[in-house]
Amino acid sequence: MTKNSLGIAKEPKNTRVVVAMSGGVDSSVAASLLHEEGYDVVGVTLQLYDHGAATSKSKTCCAGQDIHDARRVADARGFPHYVLNYESNFRESVIDDFADSYMRGETPIPCVRCNQSVKFRDLLRVANDLGADCMVTGHYVQRMNGDKASELHRAIDDTKDQSYFLFATTQEQLDFLRFPLGGWTKDITRKHAERLGLLTADKPDSQDICFVPGGDYAKIVKKIRPEAEKPGEIVHIDGRVLGKHDGIIHFTIGQRKGLGIGGGHNDDNNPFYVLRIDPAKNQVVVGPKEALAKDILHVKECNWLSADTDEDAMVKFRSSMKPVPARIVRKGNEAEITLESPQYGISPGQACVFYSGSRVLGGGWISGTGKL
């Protein structure tokens, strides 16, 4: 039998598709287009965090107004929709990990943890329980059929590509997932939303972390871990004490502004940058910009989507950066990355994602850095 548009050997009407609906325009369009095509669509939204009334104005997902919007889209288009309360799972897997990561002096990326644990672990389990043939999301990435297995690729639209946040998708999950929006640009999604008359057509993209509306990370960490605001020293890389801080959670690697140590500590009066955060000593270590340059990355908890061994590749350690050349040496579920040229502001806790062209080879979490 000929395969349908989702690559499954069934007629659309006999193909059950669970769509993860966040309440935004992307997942609304993905679900509505598949329903229009005749698929047996079931929309599922996870309630992950509740801001109450504040959510209606925040650029987040999976809470409050977003859940209401997802339900209204499903009702208007005529397919079933379910809301599952996963707040407890989310708190344990994502929020607590976020706070603990800051306490360890790291720079966490909770959206990756959310995809890794709640959305692509727990929600896929629900999709299987519902008898789905596949699960669809509104992410801007591409799933392609390789010679041996499904492959994860960057989206056509570089400005919307979300592959960095999905590096932890396992091979088994990738085989079951579909990403129908990854092959076009965001303006096409908006046009489909307008054509279909979706109430989310003009909804802005999510920007804030869902449980940190407004971007005040320290406030959230203090609430979860009250001991986080422990005063300590700001120390120069040469050992001089330059000032005091009100808690390491207020600092990130590469930070220049807001250090609170004033001038007069060096002859040329050049700015200081945060070079290292030492939770054991409760110290923030600062120094000149050139001391930030690193070309060795140690990566743990790697997820591999390629069977190849050590190889030259491109890597990203921030979602917004352009990939840079590197050499990857695999060590089981760990890896050592040697960058072709030193880079600045690399922090433990960030994700390092490996690419070959548009294909995602895998990725992991940065545990340390060094200099050749």
SENU-143041 format. One record per residue (C-alpha): residue number from 1; chain; residue in three letters; z, x, y. Coordinates in steps of 0.02 Angstrom, whole numbers. Layout:
SENU-143041
ATOM   num   chaine   residu       c3       c1       c2
ATOM   NUM        A      ala        Z        X        Y
...
end
This chain:
SENU-143041
ATOM   num   chaine   residu       c3       c1       c2
ATOM     1        A      met        0        0        0
ATOM     2        A      thr      -39       59      176
ATOM     3        A      lys      113      119      274
ATOM     4        A      asn      166       23      428
ATOM     5        A      ser      190       96      602
ATOM     6        A      leu      363      161      551
ATOM     7        A      gly      290      254      401
ATOM     8        A      ile      360      134      271
ATOM     9        A      ala      252       59      134
ATOM    10        A      lys      294     -122      175
ATOM    11        A      glu      228     -256      288
ATOM    12        A      pro      326     -263      452
ATOM    13        A      lys      398     -434      411
ATOM    14        A      asn      474     -363      252
ATOM    15        A      thr      542     -207      338
ATOM    16        A      arg      719     -222      402
ATOM    17        A      val      753     -111      552
ATOM    18        A      val      926      -85      626
ATOM    19        A      val      910      -36      809
ATOM    20        A      ala     1056       53      894
ATOM    21        A      met     1064      -38     1061
ATOM    22        A      ser     1164       46     1199
ATOM    23        A      gly     1126      -87     1329
ATOM    24        A      gly     1001       20     1423
ATOM    25        A      val      815       -2     1448
ATOM    26        A      asp      761      122     1313
ATOM    27        A      ser      845       44     1162
ATOM    28        A      ser      806     -130     1230
ATOM    29        A      val      621      -87     1233
ATOM    30        A      ala      625       -5     1061
ATOM    31        A      ala      704     -159      983
ATOM    32        A      ser      594     -283     1076
ATOM    33        A      leu      430     -195     1035
ATOM    34        A      leu      472     -187      850
ATOM    35        A      his      519     -370      851
ATOM    36        A      glu      355     -410      939
ATOM    37        A      glu      264     -313      804
ATOM    38        A      gly      342     -425      673
ATOM    39        A      tyr      480     -316      601
ATOM    40        A      asp      644     -389      538
ATOM    41        A      val      748     -319      681
ATOM    42        A      val      938     -317      687
ATOM    43        A      gly     1018     -251      846
ATOM    44        A      val     1186     -164      832
ATOM    45        A      thr     1294     -105      977
ATOM    46        A      leu     1448        2      957
ATOM    47        A      gln     1593      -32     1074
ATOM    48        A      leu     1657      142     1101
ATOM    49        A      tyr     1757      136     1260
ATOM    50        A      asp     1819       -2     1376
ATOM    51        A      his     1827       24     1564
ATOM    52        A      gly     1852     -161     1598
ATOM    53        A      ala     1771     -221     1759
ATOM    54        A      ala     1733      -44     1817
ATOM    55        A      thr     1596      -27     1687
ATOM    56        A      ser     1479     -146     1775
ATOM    57        A      lys     1447      -15     1909
ATOM    58        A      ser     1457      144     1807
ATOM    59        A      lys     1305      236     1737
ATOM    60        A      thr     1371      246     1560
ATOM    61        A      cys     1334      165     1392
ATOM    62        A      cys     1418       72     1250
ATOM    63        A      ala     1551      -21     1348
ATOM    64        A      gly     1580     -177     1454
ATOM    65        A      gln     1423     -234     1544
ATOM    66        A      asp     1310     -131     1431
ATOM    67        A      ile     1366     -226     1277
ATOM    68        A      his     1336     -390     1368
ATOM    69        A      asp     1161     -332     1419
ATOM    70        A      ala     1115     -282     1240
ATOM    71        A      arg     1171     -452     1176
ATOM    72        A      arg     1072     -544     1310
ATOM    73        A      val      913     -445     1270
ATOM    74        A      ala      929     -488     1086
ATOM    75        A      asp      960     -672     1123
ATOM    76        A      ala      811     -681     1241
ATOM    77        A      arg      694     -599     1116
ATOM    78        A      gly      761     -696      968
ATOM    79        A      phe      832     -568      847
ATOM    80        A      pro     1012     -552      783
ATOM    81        A      his     1135     -436      869
ATOM    82        A      tyr     1306     -374      817
ATOM    83        A      val     1443     -283      911
ATOM    84        A      leu     1553     -166      810
ATOM    85        A      asn     1717     -101      881
ATOM    86        A      tyr     1721       85      848
ATOM    87        A      glu     1845      132      984
ATOM    88        A      ser     1968      208      860
ATOM    89        A      asn     1833      316      777
ATOM    90        A      phe     1767      367      946
ATOM    91        A      arg     1938      414     1013
ATOM    92        A      glu     1975      524      863
ATOM    93        A      ser     1803      604      841
ATOM    94        A      val     1749      622     1022
ATOM    95        A      ile     1882      595     1156
ATOM    96        A      asp     2022      692     1072
ATOM    97        A      asp     1901      832     1029
ATOM    98        A      phe     1842      834     1211
ATOM    99        A      ala     2019      856     1276
ATOM   100        A      asp     2065      987     1145
ATOM   101        A      ser     1906     1084     1184
ATOM   102        A      tyr     1954     1098     1368
ATOM   103        A      met     2129     1152     1315
ATOM   104        A      arg     2048     1293     1216
ATOM   105        A      gly     1955     1351     1372
ATOM   106        A      glu     1787     1285     1311
ATOM   107        A      thr     1652     1178     1391
ATOM   108        A      pro     1629     1029     1275
ATOM   109        A      ile     1475      918     1256
ATOM   110        A      pro     1545      750     1198
ATOM   111        A      cys     1374      664     1188
ATOM   112        A      val     1325      782     1046
ATOM   113        A      arg     1489      748      955
ATOM   114        A      cys     1461      561      978
ATOM   115        A      asn     1287      570      900
ATOM   116        A      gln     1350      685      764
ATOM   117        A      ser     1498      581      713
ATOM   118        A      val     1501      400      769
ATOM   119        A      lys     1319      354      800
ATOM   120        A      phe     1228      451      665
ATOM   121        A      arg     1366      448      536
ATOM   122        A      asp     1459      284      553
ATOM   123        A      leu     1314      180      618
ATOM   124        A      leu     1194      240      484
ATOM   125        A      arg     1322      184      357
ATOM   126        A      val     1317       10      436
ATOM   127        A      ala     1127       10      433
ATOM   128        A      asn     1129       47      248
ATOM   129        A      asp     1256      -91      219
ATOM   130        A      leu     1139     -212      308
ATOM   131        A      gly      997     -165      190
ATOM   132        A      ala      894      -77      323
ATOM   133        A      asp      739       22      280
ATOM   134        A      cys      768      133      431
ATOM   135        A      met      868      146      591
ATOM   136        A      val      789      158      763
ATOM   137        A      thr      860      227      924
ATOM   138        A      gly      792      240     1101
ATOM   139        A      his      809      429     1110
ATOM   140        A      tyr      666      530     1181
ATOM   141        A      val      629      642     1032
ATOM   142        A      gln      496      641      898
ATOM   143        A      arg      512      633      710
ATOM   144        A      met      360      705      622
ATOM   145        A      asn      313      720      440
ATOM   146        A      gly      311      902      389
ATOM   147        A      asp      241      984      232
ATOM   148        A      lys      408      975      143
ATOM   149        A      ala      522      861      246
ATOM   150        A      ser      538      762      406
ATOM   151        A      glu      545      869      563
ATOM   152        A      leu      630      843      730
ATOM   153        A      his      524      884      883
ATOM   154        A      arg      544      880     1070
ATOM   155        A      ala      483      726     1162
ATOM   156        A      ile      314      722     1248
ATOM   157        A      asp      403      700     1414
ATOM   158        A      asp      498      863     1448
ATOM   159        A      thr      598      781     1587
ATOM   160        A      lys      671      654     1465
ATOM   161        A      asp      680      757     1306
ATOM   162        A      gln      846      731     1216
ATOM   163        A      ser      822      848     1068
ATOM   164        A      tyr      962      962     1130
ATOM   165        A      phe     1087      821     1102
ATOM   166        A      leu     1022      783      926
ATOM   167        A      phe     1024      956      847
ATOM   168        A      ala     1165      904      730
ATOM   169        A      thr     1058      768      648
ATOM   170        A      thr     1054      809      463
ATOM   171        A      gln      898      809      357
ATOM   172        A      glu      956      654      264
ATOM   173        A      gln      987      563      428
ATOM   174        A      leu      820      618      500
ATOM   175        A      asp      729      547      349
ATOM   176        A      phe      806      376      387
ATOM   177        A      leu      790      379      577
ATOM   178        A      arg      643      331      688
ATOM   179        A      phe      618      368      874
ATOM   180        A      pro      473      260      937
ATOM   181        A      leu      488      312     1120
ATOM   182        A      gly      471      500     1099
ATOM   183        A      gly      282      498     1105
ATOM   184        A      trp      267      432     1283
ATOM   185        A      thr      339      451     1458
ATOM   186        A      lys      479      348     1534
ATOM   187        A      asp      362      253     1650
ATOM   188        A      ile      277      177     1497
ATOM   189        A      thr      446      116     1435
ATOM   190        A      arg      479       35     1604
ATOM   191        A      lys      308      -50     1599
ATOM   192        A      his      344     -122     1427
ATOM   193        A      ala      513     -183     1488
ATOM   194        A      glu      431     -272     1635
ATOM   195        A      arg      294     -348     1525
ATOM   196        A      leu      424     -412     1404
ATOM   197        A      gly      532     -479     1545
ATOM   198        A      leu      685     -381     1490
ATOM   199        A      leu      838     -395     1602
ATOM   200        A      thr      864     -207     1581
ATOM   201        A      ala      691     -165     1652
ATOM   202        A      asp      761      -93     1815
ATOM   203        A      lys      926      -30     1745
ATOM   204        A      pro      961      152     1794
ATOM   205        A      asp      974      286     1661
ATOM   206        A      ser     1146      331     1595
ATOM   207        A      gln     1212      486     1682
ATOM   208        A      asp     1401      489     1665
ATOM   209        A      ile     1491      525     1503
ATOM   210        A      cys     1545      351     1450
ATOM   211        A      phe     1732      386     1455
ATOM   212        A      val     1721      494     1613
ATOM   213        A      pro     1644      381     1747
ATOM   214        A      gly     1626      480     1908
ATOM   215        A      gly     1635      647     1818
ATOM   216        A      asp     1822      680     1841
ATOM   217        A      tyr     1848      774     1677
ATOM   218        A      ala     2017      846     1722
ATOM   219        A      lys     2090      673     1753
ATOM   220        A      ile     2041      616     1579
ATOM   221        A      val     2106      774     1496
ATOM   222        A      lys     2273      758     1587
ATOM   223        A      lys     2289      579     1530
ATOM   224        A      ile     2260      625     1348
ATOM   225        A      arg     2351      792     1352
ATOM   226        A      pro     2486      784     1488
ATOM   227        A      glu     2532      966     1456
ATOM   228        A      ala     2358     1019     1515
ATOM   229        A      glu     2411     1054     1694
ATOM   230        A      lys     2513     1209     1658
ATOM   231        A      pro     2512     1331     1806
ATOM   232        A      gly     2454     1509     1774
ATOM   233        A      glu     2371     1662     1848
ATOM   234        A      ile     2196     1697     1909
ATOM   235        A      val     2162     1876     1857
ATOM   236        A      his     2023     1996     1903
ATOM   237        A      ile     1929     2076     1760
ATOM   238        A      asp     2012     2241     1809
ATOM   239        A      gly     2185     2165     1783
ATOM   240        A      arg     2236     2124     1962
ATOM   241        A      val     2320     1958     1990
ATOM   242        A      leu     2223     1869     2128
ATOM   243        A      gly     2308     1701     2134
ATOM   244        A      lys     2378     1551     2042
ATOM   245        A      his     2297     1400     1959
ATOM   246        A      asp     2360     1225     1915
ATOM   247        A      gly     2288     1221     1739
ATOM   248        A      ile     2142     1301     1648
ATOM   249        A      ile     2062     1128     1628
ATOM   250        A      his     2005     1140     1809
ATOM   251        A      phe     1890     1288     1773
ATOM   252        A      thr     1729     1321     1678
ATOM   253        A      ile     1633     1481     1638
ATOM   254        A      gly     1516     1527     1781
ATOM   255        A      gln     1612     1426     1911
ATOM   256        A      arg     1606     1501     2087
ATOM   257        A      lys     1672     1368     2205
ATOM   258        A      gly     1848     1299     2211
ATOM   259        A      leu     1936     1450     2137
ATOM   260        A      gly     2067     1446     2275
ATOM   261        A      ile     2091     1634     2292
ATOM   262        A      gly     2014     1662     2464
ATOM   263        A      gly     1934     1825     2522
ATOM   264        A      gly     1993     2002     2552
ATOM   265        A      his     2008     2048     2368
ATOM   266        A      asn     1854     2159     2361
ATOM   267        A      asp     1770     2278     2483
ATOM   268        A      asp     1602     2189     2495
ATOM   269        A      asn     1680     2014     2497
ATOM   270        A      asn     1555     1953     2366
ATOM   271        A      pro     1605     1792     2278
ATOM   272        A      phe     1701     1789     2116
ATOM   273        A      tyr     1646     1693     1962
ATOM   274        A      val     1745     1630     1814
ATOM   275        A      leu     1706     1752     1674
ATOM   276        A      arg     1828     1698     1540
ATOM   277        A      ile     1966     1573     1510
ATOM   278        A      asp     2112     1636     1406
ATOM   279        A      pro     2215     1489     1342
ATOM   280        A      ala     2336     1603     1248
ATOM   281        A      lys     2388     1689     1410
ATOM   282        A      asn     2350     1535     1516
ATOM   283        A      gln     2241     1644     1627
ATOM   284        A      val     2076     1620     1717
ATOM   285        A      val     1982     1786     1722
ATOM   286        A      val     1861     1812     1867
ATOM   287        A      gly     1742     1948     1924
ATOM   288        A      pro     1568     1984     1994
ATOM   289        A      lys     1414     1885     1943
ATOM   290        A      glu     1339     2030     1845
ATOM   291        A      ala     1487     2024     1726
ATOM   292        A      leu     1431     1849     1674
ATOM   293        A      ala     1271     1915     1594
ATOM   294        A      lys     1273     1899     1404
ATOM   295        A      asp     1140     1928     1273
ATOM   296        A      ile     1236     1900     1110
ATOM   297        A      leu     1292     1726     1057
ATOM   298        A      his     1400     1689      906
ATOM   299        A      val     1366     1513      842
ATOM   300        A      lys     1469     1413      716
ATOM   301        A      glu     1450     1246      624
ATOM   302        A      cys     1262     1266      617
ATOM   303        A      asn     1149     1125      561
ATOM   304        A      trp      984     1189      493
ATOM   305        A      leu      825     1084      497
ATOM   306        A      ser      715     1227      438
ATOM   307        A      ala      723     1321      273
ATOM   308        A      asp      659     1482      353
ATOM   309        A      thr      771     1634      357
ATOM   310        A      asp      802     1749      505
ATOM   311        A      glu      668     1725      636
ATOM   312        A      asp      616     1743      816
ATOM   313        A      ala      634     1579      908
ATOM   314        A      met      671     1497     1075
ATOM   315        A      val      848     1439     1114
ATOM   316        A      lys      936     1327     1239
ATOM   317        A      phe     1122     1330     1277
ATOM   318        A      arg     1112     1198     1414
ATOM   319        A      ser     1017     1035     1402
ATOM   320        A      ser      926     1058     1568
ATOM   321        A      met      869     1238     1546
ATOM   322        A      lys      700     1298     1484
ATOM   323        A      pro      709     1379     1312
ATOM   324        A      val      721     1569     1313
ATOM   325        A      pro      662     1694     1179
ATOM   326        A      ala      790     1754     1052
ATOM   327        A      arg      814     1824      878
ATOM   328        A      ile      914     1717      756
ATOM   329        A      val     1009     1797      612
ATOM   330        A      arg     1079     1666      494
ATOM   331        A      lys     1249     1688      413
ATOM   332        A      gly     1275     1531      310
ATOM   333        A      asn     1334     1396      428
ATOM   334        A      glu     1349     1525      566
ATOM   335        A      ala     1222     1628      662
ATOM   336        A      glu     1209     1775      780
ATOM   337        A      ile     1086     1752      922
ATOM   338        A      thr     1015     1901     1017
ATOM   339        A      leu      933     1848     1179
ATOM   340        A      glu      778     1941     1237
ATOM   341        A      ser      856     1956     1410
ATOM   342        A      pro     1035     1924     1469
ATOM   343        A      gln     1081     1750     1530
ATOM   344        A      tyr     1221     1688     1641
ATOM   345        A      gly     1359     1560     1625
ATOM   346        A      ile     1363     1542     1436
ATOM   347        A      ser     1524     1461     1378
ATOM   348        A      pro     1608     1435     1209
ATOM   349        A      gly     1600     1250     1165
ATOM   350        A      gln     1421     1230     1223
ATOM   351        A      ala     1284     1193     1098
ATOM   352        A      cys     1149     1321     1060
ATOM   353        A      val      990     1240      996
ATOM   354        A      phe      847     1334      912
ATOM   355        A      tyr      662     1292      933
ATOM   356        A      ser      495     1346      865
ATOM   357        A      gly      369     1273      984
ATOM   358        A      ser      417     1090      998
ATOM   359        A      arg      509     1088      831
ATOM   360        A      val      699     1091      822
ATOM   361        A      leu      749     1220      691
ATOM   362        A      gly      934     1179      706
ATOM   363        A      gly     1081     1225      813
ATOM   364        A      gly     1268     1251      820
ATOM   365        A      trp     1418     1274      933
ATOM   366        A      ile     1445     1433     1032
ATOM   367        A      ser     1607     1516      979
ATOM   368        A      gly     1590     1679     1076
ATOM   369        A      thr     1475     1791     1176
ATOM   370        A      gly     1443     1977     1195
ATOM   371        A      lys     1336     2109     1278
ATOM   372        A      leu     1226     2239     1194
end
